[in-house]
Amino acid sequence: MRPYTPICFLIAMMLVACSDKPSLSLQDKAKYTAELIAERSECKTYLQKLSPPVADEKIIDQTYRAAKSAHCLKPDV
């Protein structure tokens, strides 16, 4: 039985790697991204862009990158 163990392990790993991953809704992604942004006054514009309703995933990604380049991400996250 031992020669089959590595094969079974390999098959199990392939099944786990190929399984569907749950995706976040657009509002959840905006909410979690907003939690990463610092609550300083100079960072409020990024939080406003992520407030509901957010219409596009590109807006979330662009806002995150802009907040990161402006040093508006929380340091402890």
Protein Blocks (a to p, Z undefined) as FASTA:
>chain_A
ZZmmmmmmmmmmmmmmmpccddddfklmmmmmmmmpccbfklmmmmmmmpccdfbfklmm
mmmmmmmmnopacfkZZ
